[in-house]
């Protein structure tokens, strides 16, 4: 029996995944997922099923029903499991790779280091995650730990006064906010009080990336308003 994502304790909990998934594979699903496309009339709604094998990678199936979506994902899993992979970067610079034979995705390579990347400010998406206390040590995955710490250091370089990284506790389950997340949220709000205009100017507003950045900027604005009473901040007009 696979590991069922925690949100299914209360959301779409009636679906029971197939027994054929590995015991260490995490799975999640939804009956009304939205797939966005830049093409005219290209966006659509679908049932989906996603699997995250312990060894790495990501498998997604879609269909009219959850059963159809899981069947599609499981067929991909069987194909991937039987493949003698031939990995290629296919343009990925973060260590991700695509199998030339079966199309599987997995983190295989070392990331390509871009000179000066540490000087680039965090994106609205990264700042939104930072405000949720998402950047914490990941002792079980050295690559993820390195990425989390790098994001934390970039935030500190921007002048965001975050709590200590190395002593941060593991993220709590569900939607609870612990002291580390609260301190991170207030640190980001304090920074945005004087720098929201720079964040908005950095967004190109083009394509899906621009659309998602706009959503995260809206989320950060709301967070700043929510923090105004707590910190005595004046929210942006």
C-alpha positions as CSV (number, residue, x, y, z in Angstrom):
1,X,0.0,0.0,0.0
2,X,1.5,3.4,-1.0
3,X,1.9,6.4,1.3
4,X,-1.2,8.6,0.9
5,X,-0.7,12.3,1.0
6,X,-1.9,13.9,4.3
7,X,-4.6,16.1,2.6
8,X,-6.6,13.0,1.8
9,X,-7.4,12.5,5.5
10,X,-10.1,15.2,4.9
11,X,-10.2,15.7,1.1
12,X,-11.4,13.1,-1.4
13,X,-10.7,10.4,1.2
14,X,-13.0,7.8,-0.3
15,X,-10.6,6.8,-3.1
16,X,-8.4,3.8,-2.3
17,X,-5.2,3.5,-4.4
18,X,-4.1,0.3,-6.0
19,X,-2.1,-2.2,-4.0
20,X,0.5,-2.4,-6.8
21,X,2.2,0.8,-5.9
22,X,5.4,0.4,-3.8
23,X,5.0,0.9,-0.1
24,X,7.5,3.8,-0.1
25,X,5.8,5.6,-3.0
26,X,3.7,8.8,-2.1
27,X,0.5,9.3,-4.0
28,X,-2.1,12.0,-4.3
29,X,-5.1,12.7,-6.5
30,X,-8.0,15.0,-7.4
31,X,-11.2,14.7,-9.3
32,X,-11.3,18.2,-10.7
33,X,-7.8,19.3,-11.5
34,X,-7.2,22.3,-13.7
35,X,-4.5,22.1,-16.4
36,X,-3.5,25.5,-17.7
37,X,-2.2,26.2,-21.2
38,X,-1.0,29.3,-23.1
39,X,-2.8,28.0,-26.2
40,X,-6.3,29.5,-26.9
41,X,-8.9,27.2,-25.3
42,X,-6.1,24.9,-24.3
43,X,-6.8,24.8,-20.6
44,X,-9.1,22.0,-19.3
45,X,-10.3,20.2,-16.1
46,X,-9.5,16.6,-15.5
47,X,-9.3,13.9,-12.8
48,X,-5.6,13.3,-12.0
49,X,-3.4,10.9,-10.0
50,X,0.2,11.7,-9.1
51,X,2.9,9.4,-7.7
52,X,6.3,10.2,-6.2
53,X,8.5,7.1,-6.0
54,X,11.0,7.1,-3.2
55,X,13.9,6.7,-5.6
56,X,12.9,10.0,-7.3
57,X,10.8,11.1,-10.2
58,X,7.2,12.1,-10.8
59,X,4.4,10.2,-12.5
60,X,1.0,11.7,-13.4
61,X,-2.1,10.2,-15.0
62,X,-5.3,11.9,-16.2
63,X,-8.7,10.6,-17.0
64,X,-12.5,11.0,-16.8
65,X,-12.5,9.5,-13.4
66,X,-10.0,9.0,-10.6
67,X,-9.9,5.3,-11.4
68,X,-9.1,6.1,-15.1
69,X,-6.4,8.6,-13.9
70,X,-4.8,6.1,-11.6
71,X,-4.9,3.4,-14.2
72,X,-3.0,5.8,-16.6
73,X,-0.4,6.7,-13.9
74,X,0.1,3.0,-13.0
75,X,0.6,2.0,-16.6
76,X,3.3,4.7,-16.8
77,X,4.9,3.4,-13.6
78,X,5.1,-0.2,-14.9
79,X,6.7,1.1,-18.2
80,X,9.2,3.2,-16.3
81,X,10.0,0.3,-13.9
82,X,10.8,-2.0,-16.8
83,X,13.0,0.5,-18.7
84,X,16.8,0.5,-18.9
85,X,17.0,4.3,-18.6
86,X,19.1,6.5,-20.8
87,X,19.1,9.9,-19.1
88,X,19.4,13.3,-20.8
89,X,19.3,16.8,-19.3
90,X,16.9,18.0,-22.1
91,X,17.6,21.6,-21.1
92,X,17.2,21.1,-17.3
93,X,19.9,22.8,-15.3
94,X,18.7,21.8,-11.8
95,X,19.8,18.1,-12.0
96,X,16.5,16.9,-13.6
97,X,16.7,14.5,-16.5
98,X,14.4,12.9,-19.0
99,X,14.8,9.2,-20.1
100,X,15.3,9.0,-23.9
101,X,13.5,5.7,-24.0
102,X,10.4,6.0,-21.7
103,X,10.1,9.7,-21.1
104,X,10.5,9.3,-17.3
105,X,11.6,12.3,-15.2
106,X,14.0,12.0,-12.3
107,X,16.8,14.0,-10.6
108,X,19.9,12.3,-11.8
109,X,22.7,14.8,-12.5
110,X,24.4,17.4,-10.4
111,X,22.9,20.9,-11.0
112,X,24.7,23.2,-13.4
113,X,26.1,26.1,-11.5
114,X,25.2,29.5,-13.0
115,X,27.9,32.1,-12.1
116,X,26.3,34.9,-10.1
117,X,23.0,33.1,-9.5
118,X,23.3,33.7,-5.8
119,X,23.0,37.5,-6.5
120,X,19.7,37.1,-8.3
121,X,16.8,38.1,-6.0
122,X,14.2,35.6,-4.9
123,X,11.2,35.4,-7.2
124,X,7.6,36.1,-5.9
125,X,7.0,32.3,-5.8
126,X,10.1,31.7,-3.7
127,X,9.2,34.6,-1.3
128,X,5.7,33.2,-0.9
129,X,7.1,29.8,0.0
130,X,9.6,31.5,2.3
131,X,6.8,33.3,4.1
132,X,5.2,29.9,4.8
133,X,8.4,28.6,6.5
134,X,9.0,26.2,3.6
135,X,12.8,26.6,3.5
136,X,14.1,24.3,6.3
137,X,16.9,21.7,6.6
138,X,16.3,18.5,4.8
139,X,18.8,16.1,6.4
140,X,17.5,13.0,4.4
141,X,18.3,14.6,1.0
142,X,21.6,16.4,0.7
143,X,20.7,18.0,-2.6
144,X,17.4,19.3,-1.3
145,X,19.2,20.5,1.9
146,X,21.7,22.4,-0.2
147,X,18.9,24.0,-2.2
148,X,16.9,25.0,0.9
149,X,19.9,26.5,2.5
150,X,20.8,28.4,-0.7
151,X,17.3,29.9,-0.8
152,X,17.6,30.9,2.9
153,X,21.0,32.5,2.2
154,X,19.7,34.4,-0.8
155,X,16.9,35.8,1.4
156,X,19.4,36.9,4.0
157,X,21.4,38.6,1.4
158,X,18.3,40.5,0.3
159,X,18.0,41.8,3.9
160,X,15.2,39.5,5.1
161,X,15.9,38.8,8.8
162,X,15.0,35.1,9.0
163,X,15.2,32.8,12.0
164,X,18.2,30.5,12.1
165,X,18.2,27.8,9.4
166,X,20.3,25.0,10.9
167,X,18.1,24.9,14.1
168,X,14.7,25.1,12.3
169,X,12.4,22.2,13.3
170,X,10.7,19.9,10.8
171,X,7.6,21.3,9.1
172,X,4.4,20.5,11.1
173,X,1.7,18.3,9.5
174,X,-1.3,19.8,7.9
175,X,-1.9,23.6,7.9
176,X,-0.6,24.4,11.4
177,X,1.9,27.3,11.7
178,X,4.8,26.7,14.1
179,X,7.1,29.4,15.5
180,X,9.6,29.1,12.7
181,X,6.9,29.6,10.0
182,X,5.5,32.6,12.0
183,X,8.9,34.2,12.3
184,X,9.6,33.7,8.6
185,X,6.3,35.2,7.7
186,X,6.9,38.3,9.8
187,X,10.4,38.6,8.4
188,X,9.1,38.6,4.8
189,X,6.3,41.0,5.7
190,X,8.9,43.4,7.2
191,X,10.9,43.3,4.0
192,X,7.9,43.8,1.8
193,X,6.8,46.8,3.6
194,X,9.5,48.9,1.9
195,X,10.2,46.7,-1.2
196,X,6.8,45.5,-2.6
197,X,7.2,47.9,-5.6
198,X,10.6,46.3,-6.5
199,X,9.0,42.8,-6.4
200,X,6.2,43.9,-8.7
201,X,8.6,45.6,-11.1
202,X,10.7,42.4,-11.4
203,X,7.8,40.3,-12.7
204,X,7.7,40.2,-16.5
205,X,3.9,39.4,-16.6
206,X,4.4,37.1,-19.6
207,X,2.9,33.7,-20.2
208,X,2.1,31.2,-17.4
209,X,5.2,32.2,-15.4
210,X,4.0,35.8,-15.3
211,X,0.5,34.6,-14.4
212,X,1.7,32.5,-11.5
213,X,4.0,35.3,-10.3
214,X,1.0,37.6,-10.3
215,X,-0.9,35.1,-8.1
216,X,2.0,34.9,-5.7
217,X,2.3,38.7,-5.5
218,X,-1.4,38.9,-4.7
219,X,-0.8,36.3,-1.9
220,X,2.1,38.3,-0.6
221,X,0.1,41.5,-0.6
222,X,-2.7,39.8,1.5
223,X,-0.1,38.4,3.9
224,X,1.3,41.9,4.4
225,X,-2.1,43.3,5.1
226,X,-2.7,40.4,7.6
227,X,0.6,41.2,9.3
228,X,0.0,45.0,9.5
229,X,-1.8,44.8,12.9
230,X,0.6,42.3,14.3
231,X,3.7,44.2,13.4
232,X,2.4,47.8,13.3
233,X,3.1,48.0,9.6
234,X,1.3,50.2,7.2
235,X,0.0,48.0,4.4
236,X,0.6,49.1,0.8
237,X,-2.3,51.0,-0.8
